Amino acid sequence: MKHRILFAILMSFTLSLVMSAWITFLNIGARADFIELWMHSWVLAWPAAGIISFIAGPFLHGLAHKLAAKI
């Protein structure tokens, strides 16, 4: 369980950080307040990503194993 929680935290941190930067950049471009707006988006995205990662992670891990076995 400890591994699952740590994995969800690290994966959601990484994905939400990169994705919020990308989407913020696509929406507003490189402005002077980009970092501030990006961090605001990331703070909102990380908790949601963490919950989704924790809940969906085991199912998606199993699905990946089944798909890989068929390929």
C-alpha positions as CSV (number, residue, x, y, z in Angstrom):
1,M,0.0,0.0,0.0
2,K,2.9,2.4,0.8
3,H,4.3,1.8,-2.7
4,R,0.9,2.5,-4.3
5,I,0.5,5.8,-2.4
6,L,4.0,7.0,-3.2
7,F,3.6,6.0,-6.9
8,A,0.3,8.0,-7.1
9,I,1.9,11.0,-5.5
10,L,5.0,11.0,-7.7
11,M,3.1,10.2,-10.9
12,S,0.4,12.7,-10.3
13,F,3.0,15.4,-9.4
14,T,4.9,14.8,-12.6
15,L,2.0,14.5,-15.0
16,S,0.1,17.5,-13.5
17,L,3.2,19.7,-13.5
18,V,4.0,19.0,-17.1
19,M,0.4,19.0,-18.4
20,S,-0.6,22.1,-16.6
21,A,2.5,23.9,-18.1
22,W,1.7,22.7,-21.6
23,I,-2.0,23.6,-21.4
24,T,-1.3,27.0,-19.8
25,F,1.2,27.7,-22.5
26,L,-1.2,26.7,-25.3
27,N,-4.0,28.9,-23.8
28,I,-2.1,32.1,-23.0
29,G,1.4,31.8,-24.6
30,A,4.6,33.0,-23.0
31,R,3.5,36.0,-21.0
32,A,5.2,37.8,-18.1
33,D,2.7,36.2,-15.6
34,F,3.0,32.7,-17.1
35,I,4.7,31.1,-14.1
36,E,2.1,32.5,-11.7
37,L,-0.8,31.3,-13.9
38,W,0.9,27.9,-14.4
39,M,1.4,27.4,-10.7
40,H,-2.2,28.3,-10.0
41,S,-3.3,25.7,-12.6
42,W,-1.0,23.1,-11.2
43,V,-2.2,23.6,-7.6
44,L,-5.7,22.9,-8.8
45,A,-4.7,19.9,-11.0
46,W,-2.4,18.0,-8.7
47,P,-5.0,16.9,-6.1
48,A,-7.4,15.7,-8.8
49,A,-4.5,13.9,-10.6
50,G,-3.5,12.3,-7.3
51,I,-6.9,10.9,-6.6
52,I,-7.4,9.7,-10.2
53,S,-4.0,8.1,-10.2
54,F,-4.6,6.3,-6.9
55,I,-8.0,5.0,-7.9
56,A,-7.4,4.2,-11.6
57,G,-3.8,3.0,-11.2
58,P,-4.4,-0.6,-10.2
59,F,-7.0,-1.1,-12.9
60,L,-4.8,0.5,-15.6
61,H,-1.8,-1.5,-14.5
62,G,-3.8,-4.7,-14.9
63,L,-5.2,-3.6,-18.2
64,A,-1.7,-2.9,-19.5
65,H,-0.6,-6.4,-18.5
66,K,-3.5,-7.9,-20.4
67,L,-3.0,-5.8,-23.5
68,A,0.8,-6.5,-23.5
69,A,0.1,-10.2,-23.3
70,K,-2.1,-10.0,-26.4
71,I,0.5,-8.1,-28.4
